[in-house]
Every structure is written in structure tokens, then in C-alpha cells.
Amino acid sequence: MTHKSATLDFAEGTHPSRDMQELGEAARAAAAVLARSPQEQRNQALRAGARALRAAETEILAANAQDMKSAEARGLSAALLDRLLLDPKRLEAMAQGLEAIAELPDPLHRVLAEWEQPSGLRLQRVAVPLGVIGIIYESRPNVTADAAALCLKAGNAAILRGGSESFASSGAILDALREGLTAAGLPEGCLQRPATRDRALVGEMLRAHQWIDVIVPRGGRSLIERVMQEAKVPVLAHLEGNNHTYLHSAADPRRALDLTLNAKMRRTGICGATETLLVDAAVAAELLPPILEALSEKGCELRGDPTVQALSDRVAPAEEADWDKEYLAPILAIKTVSGVEEALDHIARHGSGHTECIVTEDPAAAGLFLERVDAAIVMHNTSTQFADGGEFGMGAEIGIATGKLHARGPVGTEQLTSYKYLVRSDGVTRA
Amino acid sequence: MTHKSATLDFAEGTHPSRDMQELGEAARAAAAVLARSPQEQRNQALRAGARALRAAETEILAANAQDMKSAEARGLSAALLDRLLLDPKRLEAMAQGLEAIAELPDPLHRVLAEWEQPSGLRLQRVAVPLGVIGIIYESRPNVTADAAALCLKAGNAAILRGGSESFASSGAILDALREGLTAAGLPEGCLQRPATRDRALVGEMLRAHQWIDVIVPRGGRSLIERVMQEAKVPVLAHLEGNNHTYLHSAADPRRALDLTLNAKMRRTGICGATETLLVDAAVAAELLPPILEALSEKGCELRGDPTVQALSDRVAPAEEADWDKEYLAPILAIKTVSGVEEALDHIARHGSGHTECIVTEDPAAAGLFLERVDAAIVMHNTSTQFADGGEFGMGAEIGIATGKLHARGPVGTEQLTSYKYLVRSDGVTRA
């Protein structure tokens, strides 16, 4: 991925709009200031932003009421309306989120490696900001605060383009965050957003390699697909979490029950939820009945292959398409396999590279599974619901990356940095 | 950057050709085998490949003679013909390159981090291959051996699409490398190349996100631009090295002379060569005359601003465009600046994010320069010609990345890996 490509002459780039140019230039200029800001100044901006959010409760909730009214008039679904809604509790959680990010260690100025060469060169690899991050997101206005705070903490400027349905709410939140920047003596340009709801700007951001170093999309599949299809700027994204919990023949029955229930039902709408249960055929009759019963009693719809169906009349037939579905709902696909190899094959074909778990008391089977599965997170005897930057001890996260470049798995403040090499010597020339 | 996006329905992707599908599927299957190969097996393949290269000298040189004949008939420039030419010495260097890569430490299986969480989770972040790497390169047939060896060492399969002018040479080299794979018991599919010179396949590779994890282009500006414009697959590239050496007012005159001569003239055609010299105006009259004389005597063309021109009649006027040029030739642009701030501004506007150096005996000025310059490599009192993976102690490199994502600076075997998280616990569920 190349940098400073302002001189690249992309045929289709044509001329950016004045809106895009203003956003981009202001963000670039602010990023240069941020890159040399001490961590205490960035933390002050976050804490002052939290205070400003609380102080602006009335304005923010009024803006949100306006967004809710338009959204209702446009007939948005109850689920989308709930995502859009702000209340004092959600606003307080947002403010506390900013304060928590201020408490995290500085992801910048870390010396990642340090060594000397026989030539006399003394080398250091040190963490630096990525630069300008473009966030393209959908209805949840709290992404404005979370994403902005993570970018700032890592010394990056951000251009935030939220869904048009949350335009007023996001604007009010951003105003508070910018008050925080001003209070800490940082330029308001650190956090930019388009002045209008014009959708063309999304396309412009995706091509704005001269001003944006990386795009982070946050939203549903169609948004991510559009971003990946159109982007000329590198993208850090997660497509989906079609996660498997695999009950191996040496699984402990109690653990198998507890882990499956938790992995599927604790929260069904998060990307770390298990969507397909794989079970060794040899132990299906022993392990599955209590699990199927417990899931069903918790309201989970069950879709299984013929072997699974034969074990319970609560199981509907699974279709081939079920193995590829990320339900994000209380539905579980269940398949019997002949052993680890078939489980690995199934995961290689249907998994989305997010989180995969084996439940077994056999260390050899666990070792094989951990080695072979190609996913961001591979687990042994652990609920897939732990796929979360906070649970990993990384503090907040902007998402879980399912790609293999730059960051894989939870994307926290460290993953929002790059590095550079500092090379010192006493006038050494190359032979 | 997302992975396993086989189900992504890119509008323009349409149907891949059978050639692309065969290459892609074979590479994916081979990558899965490579990912679990012990390092000794990968090293054996490299050493056996070196032996096979030497044994096939006659065939390889005959294939190269055929390429040279067509290239001459098509009127390729002397410089391109020299890049294309193979001889026994270049072939031996290629074989030794493979052996040197075999000696490097294993970039896989490194435990990059390891910690426990209060919840009972035990976490490891371990290095894994990227998967399948697409190499798109121009005339130099030795890239076939170098790039293939680096990919293999890091457990990656590679699809190599060389320039059509080196088609026969690259094919003969690849045949030898595949003999090495077979001798080590690895699938030949680890190294693939198109069966024809069909240029449409380059475009297909750039869109083949279902089979290729990252594209590494190696070649001139127009190739890199095309790749960056069309790629749907992440790209790891360097655009250019418009590097500066900055002589600060506290520069030691002897060091300033030695470093400038070496940085510009040691080899003018490499990406780490200095292209613009910046000099503090206050010391220009003292520092520059001997430097200008020495450069001119070594055959370097000098282009300077009026202040520089006034110091020597060997200096032609520099135009505005000179500040943006990567000459890769014995030409140097020279500009006087008022101090560190103006030097930083000039570099921010004209630098390409590759390698930048300050020459000074003042630690404060050096510190400011090292902190502020946003480039892959920032140096103090060191020749920019050291911008090289080998000189950094990283062994061979596939190039110098000027982007900020994933890898910045020299891209060696470690940079050709990703990581995954291994998470173990004793049946822990999330509250």
C-alpha cells in the first residue's frame, strides 16, 4: 500500500469536489499536528469531550429526536430505530467510553524493535499514527464517539461519514467532541464530517488516497461490499462472522453444553456469536440431546442434518445455504462430522475467517485444530463470544478485522498505528 | 482488508477465466499444505531449487537467448536489454540468493505476544503465512527466483506474472524452482504462473480476491499505477523514492561531503538514492563548493536554485518540477532552505515517504527531524543508500513499501506473514 500518492494520476479520479478537498486538506493538516502531540494532550481532548457530551445532553437528545422522527416517517424497521435511538443512559455510556480510552496506554512512541548492524547503523522501529482515517458507518450514532476517540488516541485525524438517518445526532455528538479538542488546544480539523448528506461523498472518500490513509467501514454486508468494491484507499474491514463451535469426540459433556449455550445465546446479534455447531457423529447421540433441549427452551431455532434431526423433533432440516449463513439471531445450524479432518474441511469451506472453537479434552485434537484453522481467532474450550478487543485486554476496538493484512482480529488503538524506522550512525557511507 | 471473500459479489468481477481459476485453485490448495510445512521442508525446497537452477544453466540461458532475440527485434532499449540478460554469473547469484534465504530464521510459528486475562483466557498471537501472493513484475527474470523464494520461506504460495519479454526465461527458472519443490515433497502448485502471455490475466489477478491475498507489483511507475488503480486485492507496493539529504547548519563539512557523494553517486539507479539535496542557506557558501565540485567531477549533473547557482558555474537552473523527480540517474536537484522547519515543509510536500536524512552535529535538530518526518525510513548522519532490507539485517527483501499499512520500509520474510490469535481456557463462558 503506497503513501503520498497525491501525484498518482488515477484515470477515474477526475477532480474531487470542493467539499471533499476541504475535508481532506483540513484533516491532513490536523493529522500533522496530532502526530506530534504528547499523549497527555490527546487524553485531555478525550476527557474534555466526555464532559462536553454530558453538558450537551439536551441538544444531542433533541437532535436525535429529530432523526428518530424522520426515520419513523420513512418507515425504518424497529431494529434500525433501536440502533438509532439515544437516551441519557446511552449518552453516559458514550462519555464513559471516551474516558476509558483516555486511560489506555499511549499506542504511539512505542519502540517496537531496536538493534545495531555491523556497518555501524543503529536502528529503531517506532510506532507512528496512520494519518487520516475515513470512517464510513450506518445508523448507530455512538460509532461517532467510539471511532473518533480510538482514532484520536492513536494520533490519527478522522473523517466520519455516518448514515444519513443519524445525520443530526452524529453532528451534535461531533460538536461536543470538537469542543473537547479545542479545550485541549488541538485543531478542530482532527475530526471532520461532511457538511451535507450527499451520498456522492462516500464514493469520493473511497477514492481520496491523497487525503485518506485507510477506510474503516462499520455496518452491514451491503455497505462493506460497496466499500470493498469501490475503494482505491486501503480498507480495514470485517465482512462477517460465520463462526463454528466444534464438539470433538473427546469433548467434556458439561463443557460442551455450557460453551454451546453461551457461544450461541449470550448475545445472538454480535459478530462473535456461534452460527454453526459441528459435532463428531460418534458422540452426537450422547452430547446433543441435552444441548438441543436447552437451546430450544431458550428460544433458539434449530436446523440440523438428518442425523441431528433424528435426535430431536425440535430440529428442522438444514439446507445447504444454512452452512454459509451469519444469522445474528437465535438460530443455530447443526452438522455432524466424522472427525477433526471433516470439521476442518467444513470450516475451510464455510467459515468467514473470524472465530472458530474446538471443545475437547484431547490435547492432540486441540493442537491440530489450533494449527490448521485459518481464522483471526482460533479457540480451545472457550466461548466464541469472547471474540472482542475488550475481552482480549486491548481496551476498546473499532471492529474485528477478518483480512490478513495489517491487522487481524480486534482492531484497537495499537492496530490504528503504523511504524517508521529511525536510523542513526556516525556518518557511515555504504561501500 | 477482508479475507475469505469468495462470496462477495463484485459487480465487475463477472466470471474469472478458466486459466485464472486453475491458477487460483491450485495456489490455494498448495498454500494450505505450505502453511503446515515444517521450516526444514521449505528450506530443502529452496536449496534443491538452487541446485536445479545450476543444473539447468544450459536450458535457462537458451530460453534467455530466445527472449533477448525477440526483445532486440522489438527494439527494446539497451537498459531494458541489460535487465533482461542472464549469464552464468547472474544465474549463480540467483542460486546463491535462494541458499541465503534458506539460511534465514523461520518467519512462521513466532509467538509475537502471549498473555492471560483475568477471565481465565490464555492468549497467544502467532505468525502465520499470508496465503497466496500475486507477484506482477516487468523485465528482470531474476525477480522470479527472488520473489518466489521469499514467498516460500514465509509459507506462502505465489502466482508469478512476469513481463511478456521475459516469458521464456522466467518459465525456465520456474521449472527449476518447481523441481526443488518436488524434491522436498511439496506441491508444485506452490509456485504458479500463467500458461500464456495473455495480458488480460494481469487484470484478473488484480480482482481475484477469492484466491489471492495480496498483490506485490515490481516494476516501473506505470505498472504500479495500473496495479493501484485496478486492484480489488490489497497491494503492497512502493511507488518511488524521491529521497532528500538535508545538510543542516550544524553539519560537519567532511561528513556532509562524504554522505552526499555516497547517497547520490554510489548507485544512482536504486530507490534509496538521494534525489534532492537541501542545504541551510546560512552554511551553503561554506559547505557546498567542495561538494558541487566533487559531484560534478564524478559526472553528476547539478540543478540548483539561484543561491546554489551563484556558488558554482557547474549548476544549471532547477525548475519547480525538479523537486518532484525521482531521477534514478546522476542528476541532483539542490535547494537552499532557511532551517529545519523549511526543510520539513519541503519534504512533506515533495517527499515520497521512502527515505529522508539529516546531516547535523546538533542532537536537537536531529531529534526534531527524526520525529517530524513522515517516511518509512528517517536517518541521521547516514547515507540514504542504506535503505535496504539486507543492510537492515532482515536478509533479502521483496521491495521497500512506502505505504503505511501492514509493512512499511523493507519487505522481507517477516513482512510476508500475518498472524492469528490462539485462545485457550478451561471451558470459560462469557458473563
Interface residues (C-beta under 8 A of the other chain):
Chain A: M1 T2 H3 K4 S5 T7 L8 D9 F10 A11 E12 A32 A35 R36 W115 Q117 S119 L121 L123 V128 L130 G131 H209 D213 V214 I224 E225 M228 Q229 K232 P234 V235 L236 A237 H238 L239 D252 R254 R255 D258 L259 L261 N262 A263 R266 D324 A348 G351 S352 G353 V359 A366 L370 E371 R372 D374 A375 A376 I377 V378 M379 H380 N381 T382 S383 Q385 F386 E391 F392 G393 A401 T402 G403 K404 L405 H406 R408 G409 S418 Y419 K420 Y421 L422 V423 R424 S425 D426 G427 V428 T429 R430
Chain B: M1 T2 H3 K4 S5 T7 L8 D9 F10 A11 E12 A32 A35 R36 W115 Q117 S119 L121 L123 V128 L130 G131 H209 D213 V214 I224 E225 M228 Q229 K232 P234 V235 L236 A237 H238 L239 D252 R254 R255 D258 L259 L261 N262 A263 R266 D324 A348 G351 S352 G353 V359 A366 L370 E371 R372 D374 A375 A376 I377 V378 M379 H380 N381 T382 S383 Q385 F386 E391 F392 G393 A401 T402 G403 K404 L405 H406 R408 G409 S418 Y419 K420 Y421 L422 V423 R424 S425 D426 G427 V428 T429 R430
